[in-house]
Amino acid sequence: MAALRDIKRKIQAVQKTKQITRAMNMVAASKLKSAQVRMENFRPYSEKFMEVLNSVALRVNPKMHPLLTVREPKRIRVVVFTSDRGLCGGFNSNVIRAVEGFIRHRKAEGKEMSLITVGRKGRDSFRKKTSVVGQYLDVLRQFDISLGGKIAEELVSAFVKEEYDELYIAYNEFRNIAVQRARIVRLLPIAQTEAVEDLPPERRIDYIYEPSEEALIDVLLPEYLKIMVFRSLLETSAGENGARMVAMDNATKNCEEMISNLTLRFNKARQQAITAELMDIVGGTEALAKG
């Protein structure tokens, strides 16, 4: 009977766990809907902004703005976007592994690495491995583009002061609920890698800018960083909730499977107990009959 009580307690514990995972799945699904809408609405704007910025940047002197200046990349800074909470499968570990590989490769080249972490999981993973010069915790629950502006302002100031020579962002790009791809993208400096005459015909259009290209660059470059940081925040928020939704759905299914297996064990143990009791009764009856 003790074995039966143990199995029954396990079944009850797994049932309670199942209730929790199902509730977390529903919460993640609710948050995912709004996060995905924000992300998908912002993507076309950010992509068109990049198209305009690249077009303007190709037509100006790179020496006219510090964010266009290419220096020897001795010091590299990476902004790593992760979640503040776990229970979202491999969401955080994917981007952390990608950044660790990037850091190893750069350090082997003799580069000096520093990080800014957005999210508690990234901070906890890297604070004992690499220099973490800035951190933003518990910001993904509720945020707007002003957070992107705050982070971008810090990044621009440090670049102009030559605290680092190259800037990258690392985040999970949201593909669908089950797929988030880790990406590491260079943001600064915005290097001119091609000349206007080398562009395809559809990109050679000589626009008339008002005000001048130089005045536009002064406005667009800081805005570019703000937009890219904000997009990374949106991608991370949507990806986290999608990954947690999938993880909790899998956990709920595992709980159901465990309950089914434990119920089978309970029924077998109960049947064995009943059989043993019947054999005791039959044996006792036969002993009385012989006596």
C-alpha positions in Angstrom: 0.0 0.0 0.0 2.9 2.3 0.6 4.0 1.9 -3.0 0.5 2.8 -4.1 0.5 6.0 -2.0 3.9 7.0 -3.5 2.7 6.6 -7.0 -0.5 8.5 -6.3 1.4 11.4 -4.8 3.6 11.5 -7.9 0.6 11.6 -10.2 -0.9 14.4 -8.2 2.4 16.3 -8.3 2.7 15.9 -12.1 -0.9 17.0 -12.5 -0.1 20.2 -10.6 2.9 20.8 -12.8 0.8 20.3 -15.9 -1.6 23.0 -14.7 1.3 25.4 -14.3 2.8 24.6 -17.7 -0.5 25.0 -19.4 -1.1 28.3 -17.7 2.3 29.5 -18.7 1.7 28.4 -22.3 -1.5 30.5 -22.4 0.2 33.5 -21.0 3.1 33.2 -23.5 0.6 32.9 -26.3 -1.2 36.0 -25.2 2.0 38.0 -25.0 3.3 36.6 -28.3 0.3 38.0 -30.2 1.0 41.6 -29.3 4.8 41.3 -29.5 4.6 39.7 -32.9 2.3 42.4 -34.2 4.6 45.2 -33.0 7.6 43.4 -34.6 6.0 42.8 -37.9 4.7 46.3 -38.1 8.2 47.8 -37.4 10.2 45.6 -39.8 9.2 47.3 -43.1 10.0 50.7 -41.6 13.4 49.6 -40.4 14.2 48.0 -43.7 13.2 51.1 -45.7 15.1 53.3 -43.3 18.3 51.3 -43.9 17.7 51.5 -47.7 17.5 55.3 -47.5 20.5 55.6 -45.1 22.7 53.4 -47.3 21.8 55.5 -50.3 22.7 58.8 -48.6 25.9 57.4 -47.0 27.2 56.3 -50.4 27.1 59.9 -51.6 28.9 61.7 -48.7 32.5 61.9 -47.6 33.1 59.3 -44.9 35.3 61.8 -43.0 32.4 64.2 -42.4 30.8 62.2 -39.6 32.5 60.2 -36.8 30.1 57.3 -37.2 31.3 56.8 -40.8 35.0 56.8 -39.8 36.7 53.4 -40.1 39.4 52.8 -37.5 41.6 49.8 -37.0 39.3 47.4 -35.0 41.4 46.8 -31.9 38.5 47.1 -29.5 35.2 45.5 -30.2 31.9 45.9 -28.4 28.9 43.6 -28.6 25.4 44.4 -27.4 23.8 41.0 -26.5 20.0 40.7 -26.3 18.6 37.8 -24.2 15.6 37.3 -22.0 15.3 38.1 -18.3 13.6 34.8 -17.5 14.2 31.1 -18.4 11.8 28.3 -19.3 12.0 29.2 -23.0 14.0 26.2 -24.4 17.2 27.0 -26.2 16.3 30.6 -26.9 19.0 32.2 -24.7 21.6 29.4 -25.1 21.5 29.8 -28.9 22.5 33.5 -28.9 25.0 33.0 -26.0 26.8 30.2 -27.9 27.0 32.3 -31.0 28.5 35.2 -29.0 30.9 33.0 -27.2 32.2 31.7 -30.6 32.4 35.2 -31.9 34.4 36.3 -28.8 36.8 33.3 -29.1 37.5 34.1 -32.8 38.1 37.8 -32.1 40.3 37.2 -29.1 42.4 34.8 -31.2 43.0 37.7 -33.5 44.2 39.8 -30.6 41.1 41.9 -30.3 39.9 43.4 -27.0 36.3 42.5 -26.3 33.6 44.2 -24.2 29.9 43.6 -23.9 26.6 45.4 -23.1 24.0 42.9 -22.0 20.2 43.5 -22.4 18.5 40.8 -20.3 19.4 39.0 -17.1 20.4 35.7 -18.8 23.1 37.2 -20.9 24.5 39.2 -18.0 24.6 36.1 -15.8 26.3 34.1 -18.5 29.0 36.6 -19.5 29.9 38.6 -16.3 32.6 36.1 -15.2 33.9 35.4 -18.7 34.2 38.8 -20.5 34.2 42.5 -19.6 30.6 43.6 -19.2 30.6 47.4 -19.4 26.8 48.0 -19.3 23.7 46.1 -18.5 19.9 46.5 -18.9 17.8 44.2 -16.7 14.0 43.7 -16.6 13.4 46.0 -19.5 11.6 43.6 -21.9 8.3 43.4 -19.9 7.2 46.8 -21.2 9.3 49.0 -23.4 9.0 51.5 -26.2 11.4 53.2 -28.7 12.7 55.5 -26.0 14.6 52.5 -24.6 16.3 52.1 -28.0 17.1 55.7 -28.0 18.7 55.5 -24.5 20.9 52.5 -25.5 21.8 54.1 -28.8 22.8 57.4 -27.2 25.2 55.5 -24.9 26.7 53.6 -27.8 27.2 56.7 -30.0 28.9 58.6 -27.1 31.3 55.7 -26.4 32.2 55.3 -30.1 32.9 59.0 -30.5 35.1 58.9 -27.4 36.9 56.0 -29.1 36.2 53.6 -26.2 35.7 51.0 -28.9 36.3 50.7 -32.7 33.6 48.4 -33.9 30.1 47.7 -32.7 28.0 44.6 -33.2 24.6 43.5 -31.9 23.7 39.9 -31.2 20.0 38.8 -31.0 17.6 36.1 -32.0 15.8 36.9 -35.2 12.2 35.8 -35.0 11.3 33.5 -38.0 8.2 31.7 -36.5 7.0 30.4 -33.2 9.3 27.4 -33.3 12.3 29.0 -35.0 14.5 31.9 -33.8 17.9 32.3 -35.5 20.9 33.8 -33.7 22.3 36.8 -35.6 25.4 38.9 -35.0 25.3 42.1 -37.1 27.8 44.9 -37.4 26.4 48.4 -36.7 29.4 50.7 -36.4 31.3 52.1 -38.2 29.0 52.3 -41.2 31.6 51.6 -43.8 31.2 52.5 -47.5 31.9 49.2 -49.1 30.9 50.2 -52.7 30.9 53.2 -54.9 27.8 54.7 -56.6 29.0 53.7 -60.1 29.3 50.0 -58.9 25.6 49.9 -57.9 22.9 48.2 -60.0 20.9 50.6 -62.2 17.9 50.6 -59.8 20.1 52.0 -57.0 21.9 54.6 -59.0 19.1 57.1 -59.0 20.5 60.5 -58.0 17.9 61.9 -55.6 17.7 65.6 -54.8 17.9 65.8 -51.0 16.4 68.6 -49.0 18.2 69.5 -46.8 21.7 68.4 -48.0 23.1 64.9 -47.7 25.4 66.1 -44.9 22.5 67.5 -42.9 20.5 64.3 -43.4 23.4 62.1 -42.3 23.7 64.0 -39.0 20.1 63.1 -38.2 19.9 59.7 -39.8 23.0 58.0 -38.3 21.9 58.4 -34.6 18.4 57.4 -35.6 19.8 54.4 -37.4 21.2 53.0 -34.1 18.0 53.7 -32.2 16.0 51.9 -34.9 18.3 48.8 -35.0 18.4 48.5 -31.2 14.6 48.9 -31.0 14.2 46.2 -33.7 16.5 43.9 -31.7 14.3 44.4 -28.6 11.1 43.6 -30.6 12.7 40.5 -32.2 13.9 39.3 -28.7 10.5 39.9 -27.1 8.6 38.1 -29.8 11.1 35.2 -29.9 11.2 34.8 -26.2 7.4 34.4 -25.9 7.3 32.1 -29.0 10.1 29.9 -27.5 8.4 29.8 -24.1 5.0 28.9 -25.7 6.6 26.0 -27.5 8.6 24.9 -24.4 5.5 25.0 -22.2 3.5 23.1 -24.8 6.2 20.4 -24.9 6.3 20.3 -21.1 2.5 19.9 -20.9 2.7 17.0 -23.3 5.5 15.4 -21.3 3.4 15.8 -18.1 0.5 14.0 -19.9 2.8 11.2 -20.9 4.2 10.9 -17.3 0.6 10.8 -15.9 -0.3 8.1 -18.4 2.8 6.0 -17.4 2.3 6.6 -13.7 -1.4 5.6 -13.9 -0.4 2.4 -15.7 2.1 1.7 -12.9 -0.5 2.5 -10.3 -3.1 0.1 -11.8 -0.5 -2.6 -12.1 0.6 -2.2 -8.5 -3.0 -2.1 -7.3 -3.8 -5.3 -9.3 -0.8 -7.0 -7.8 -2.0 -5.9 -4.3 -5.5 -7.2 -4.9 -4.1 -10.5 -6.3 -1.9 -10.9 -3.2 -4.8 -10.3 -0.9 -7.0 -12.8 -2.8 -4.2 -15.4 -2.5 -4.0 -14.7 1.2 -7.7 -15.2 1.6 -7.8 -18.4 -0.5 -4.8 -19.7 1.5 -6.5 -18.9 4.8 -9.7 -20.5 3.6 -7.9 -23.7 2.6 -6.1 -23.8 5.9 -9.4 -23.5 7.8 -11.0 -26.2 5.7 -8.1 -28.6 6.3 -8.2 -27.9 10.1 
